[in-house]
Amino acid sequence: MSEPTQSLSTVWTIASLICGVLLMSNVSAAPPNTAQAECQSAWQRLADKPAGSDALLEAWKAYEPRCKGTGVYEVRLASILADRDEFDLARKVLQSSSIPDNYRKQSESAEITIDYLQAMSTGERARLDRVEVRASKYVQANPGVVPILAVLGHTRVVLGKYAQAVEPLEAVIQSGHGNLGDHRNLTVAYAQSGNYPKALELLDKTYSMSHEVTSDEEFMYAAALAYAATGKVDSAKSMLTLIVNKKPELQHDARFQQTVLKAKELSHGALK
């Protein structure tokens, strides 16, 4: 089984973004009750405080007397702690609390996201494998939960399971809620699984969302392969040249060398 190939220095999902989208997802079994709605409103009033900051943590803990036990308080507190990389404590908040029935699915999805963020921060394959299994089971039981589909797709990309990453990532993009990271991840999954026309189509859209992707070697490798396979040899060469100019240390990296050889093969020798 292949080792994870994505540089963890370029993780295209941020704790605050993933957790923020996750916690707004409609995965509850029933509408919020009055107390839950009030606590959601209280959380929205804290939107000006930076994610994971001491100020946000202190302000949210002030609502504990009113909101503890609603599920809203626990899931939001866990998200703050995850943003602070306090993953074990975030998980403990959820696992040691009595979560109302209509927030249990949301609590479970929050736990999966915490596991995912910790796996990405450590790069441990065993953690990534567990996230894949748990996220896969969750989306089978709860179809259409976009943040967990995104987690599943990205985890599979990092694990090198590119073909398996395509379906959940396509679902994310088709939902209309895909962010830059989701577009980037699907571009990589398409290219590395051999669907070069689709990769070429999506990489242009991804680039239009942010030029920062040109500093991400996995995206640039995907672009080089897609261009080489579709006869755009000069563009393929430009992608490889650009990423090496930005990160000279990659020139002697095995992944870069493998990509160059693959691009030459795909171009039938036209790439020199």
C-alpha positions in Angstrom: 0.0 0.0 0.0 1.4 3.4 -1.0 2.4 5.9 1.6 0.6 9.3 1.9 2.0 11.5 -0.8 0.7 14.9 0.1 2.9 17.4 1.8 1.3 18.2 5.1 2.7 21.8 4.8 0.0 22.3 2.1 -3.2 21.1 3.7 -6.0 22.7 1.8 -8.4 22.6 4.6 -8.3 24.8 7.7 -9.7 23.8 11.0 -11.8 26.9 11.4 -13.2 26.6 7.9 -14.0 22.9 8.0 -15.5 23.1 11.5 -17.4 26.2 10.8 -19.0 24.7 7.7 -19.5 21.4 9.5 -21.3 23.0 12.4 -23.7 24.8 10.2 -24.6 21.6 8.3 -28.2 20.4 8.5 -27.4 17.0 10.0 -29.7 17.2 13.0 -32.5 14.7 13.4 -35.0 17.5 14.3 -35.2 21.3 14.3 -33.5 23.0 17.3 -35.6 23.7 20.3 -35.8 27.1 21.9 -32.7 26.8 24.0 -30.7 25.5 21.1 -31.8 28.3 18.9 -30.9 30.9 21.5 -27.5 29.4 21.9 -27.0 29.3 18.1 -27.8 33.0 18.1 -25.4 33.6 20.9 -22.6 31.9 18.9 -23.4 34.1 15.9 -22.9 37.2 18.0 -19.3 36.1 18.5 -18.5 36.0 14.8 -16.0 38.9 15.2 -13.7 37.0 17.4 -10.8 35.1 15.7 -11.3 31.3 15.4 -9.5 29.4 18.2 -8.6 32.6 20.1 -8.5 33.0 23.8 -11.1 35.7 23.4 -13.5 33.4 21.6 -12.9 30.6 24.1 -13.5 32.9 27.1 -16.6 34.4 25.6 -18.2 31.1 24.6 -17.4 29.6 28.0 -19.4 32.4 29.5 -22.5 30.9 27.9 -22.0 27.5 29.7 -24.6 28.2 32.4 -27.2 28.9 29.7 -26.2 26.5 27.0 -24.5 23.5 28.5 -26.4 20.4 27.6 -28.0 21.8 24.5 -25.5 20.1 22.1 -24.8 23.5 20.6 -22.5 24.5 23.4 -20.6 21.2 23.3 -20.1 21.0 19.6 -19.1 24.7 19.3 -16.7 24.4 22.2 -15.1 21.4 20.5 -14.7 23.4 17.3 -12.9 26.1 19.2 -10.6 23.6 20.9 -9.9 21.9 17.5 -8.9 25.3 16.1 -6.4 25.5 18.9 -5.0 22.0 18.0 -6.3 20.7 21.4 -7.7 17.7 19.7 -7.9 15.3 22.6 -9.6 17.9 24.8 -12.1 18.7 21.9 -12.9 15.0 21.6 -13.3 14.6 25.4 -15.9 17.5 25.4 -18.1 15.6 23.0 -17.6 12.1 24.4 -18.2 13.0 28.0 -21.3 15.1 27.4 -24.9 14.1 27.3 -25.8 15.2 23.8 -29.5 15.6 22.9 -30.9 13.2 20.3 -31.3 15.9 17.7 -27.6 16.8 17.9 -26.1 13.4 18.0 -25.4 13.2 14.3 -23.9 16.6 14.4 -21.7 15.6 17.4 -20.6 12.5 15.5 -19.7 14.5 12.4 -17.8 16.9 14.6 -15.8 14.0 16.1 -14.9 12.7 12.7 -13.7 16.2 11.7 -11.6 16.4 14.8 -10.1 13.0 14.0 -9.4 14.2 10.5 -7.7 17.4 11.6 -5.5 15.6 14.0 -4.6 13.0 11.4 -3.7 15.7 8.9 -1.6 17.5 11.5 0.4 14.4 12.4 0.5 12.6 9.1 0.1 9.3 10.8 -1.2 6.7 8.3 -3.0 4.7 11.0 -5.0 7.8 12.0 -5.8 8.6 8.3 -7.0 5.0 7.8 -9.3 5.2 10.7 -10.7 8.5 9.5 -11.4 7.0 6.1 -13.3 4.1 7.6 -15.4 6.2 9.9 -16.1 8.9 7.4 -17.1 6.3 4.8 -19.6 4.6 7.2 -21.0 8.0 8.2 -21.8 9.1 4.6 -23.3 5.8 3.8 -25.7 6.2 6.8 -26.1 10.0 6.2 -25.9 10.7 2.4 -25.2 14.3 1.3 -23.4 15.6 4.4 -21.0 17.8 2.4 -18.3 18.4 5.0 -17.8 14.7 5.8 -17.8 13.9 2.0 -15.0 16.5 1.8 -13.2 14.9 4.7 -13.5 11.5 3.1 -12.3 12.7 -0.3 -9.3 14.6 1.0 -8.3 11.8 3.3 -8.3 9.4 0.3 -6.2 11.8 -1.7 -3.6 11.9 1.0 -3.7 8.1 1.3 -3.1 7.8 -2.4 -6.5 6.3 -3.1 -7.2 8.7 -5.9 -9.9 6.8 -7.8 -11.9 6.2 -4.6 -11.6 9.9 -3.8 -13.4 11.0 -6.9 -16.9 10.1 -6.0 -17.2 12.0 -2.7 -15.3 15.0 -4.0 -17.6 15.2 -7.1 -20.5 15.2 -4.7 -19.0 18.1 -2.8 -18.5 20.2 -6.0 -21.9 19.3 -7.4 -23.5 20.5 -4.1 -22.4 24.0 -4.9 -20.5 24.2 -1.5 -17.1 23.1 -2.7 -14.2 25.4 -1.6 -10.7 25.9 -3.0 -9.5 22.9 -1.2 -12.2 20.6 -2.6 -11.5 21.8 -6.2 -7.8 21.3 -5.6 -8.3 17.8 -4.2 -10.6 16.7 -7.0 -8.1 18.0 -9.6 -5.4 15.9 -8.1 -7.7 12.8 -7.8 -8.7 13.1 -11.5 -5.1 13.5 -12.7 -3.6 10.8 -10.5 -6.4 8.3 -11.4 -5.9 8.9 -15.1 -8.9 11.1 -16.0 -6.8 13.8 -17.6 -9.6 15.7 -19.5 -11.5 16.1 -16.3 -8.4 17.2 -14.5 -7.7 19.8 -17.2 -11.2 21.1 -17.0 -11.1 21.5 -13.2 -7.6 22.8 -12.8 -8.4 26.0 -14.7 -11.4 26.6 -12.4 -9.3 25.9 -9.4 -6.6 28.3 -10.6 -9.2 31.0 -11.2 -10.2 30.7 -7.5 -6.7 31.3 -6.2 -3.3 31.6 -7.8 -1.9 30.2 -4.5 -2.3 26.7 -5.9 0.8 27.2 -8.0 2.8 26.8 -4.8 1.2 23.4 -4.1 3.4 20.7 -5.7 0.7 18.1 -5.8 -1.6 20.4 -7.7 1.2 21.4 -10.1 2.1 17.7 -10.6 -1.5 17.0 -11.5 -1.5 19.9 -13.9 1.7 18.8 -15.6 0.3 15.3 -16.1 -3.1 16.6 -17.4 -1.4 18.9 -19.9 1.1 16.3 -21.0 -1.6 13.7 -21.6 -3.8 16.1 -23.7 -1.0 17.3 -25.9 -0.3 20.6 -24.2 3.4 19.9 -23.8 4.6 23.5 -23.3 2.1 24.0 -20.5 3.2 20.8 -18.9 6.8 21.9 -19.0 5.8 25.3 -17.6 4.1 23.7 -14.6 7.2 21.7 -13.7 9.5 24.6 -14.2 7.3 26.9 -12.1 7.1 24.6 -9.1 10.8 24.0 -9.1 11.5 27.7 -9.4 9.3 28.2 -6.3 10.6 25.2 -4.4 14.2 24.4 -5.7 14.5 21.5 -3.2 11.9 19.5 -5.1 14.1 19.0 -8.1 15.8 16.0 -6.5 12.6 14.8 -4.8 11.4 11.3 -5.8 7.8 12.6 -6.4 9.0 15.3 -8.8 11.2 12.8 -10.7 8.4 10.3 -11.0 6.1 13.1 -12.3 8.6 14.2 -14.9 9.0 10.6 -16.2 5.2 10.1 -16.2 4.7 13.3 -18.1 7.2 12.3 -20.7 5.5 9.0 -21.1 2.1 10.6 -21.5 3.4 13.1 -24.0 4.9 10.2 -26.0 8.3 11.7 -25.8 7.3 15.2 -26.9 8.2 16.6 -23.4 12.0 16.9 -23.2 
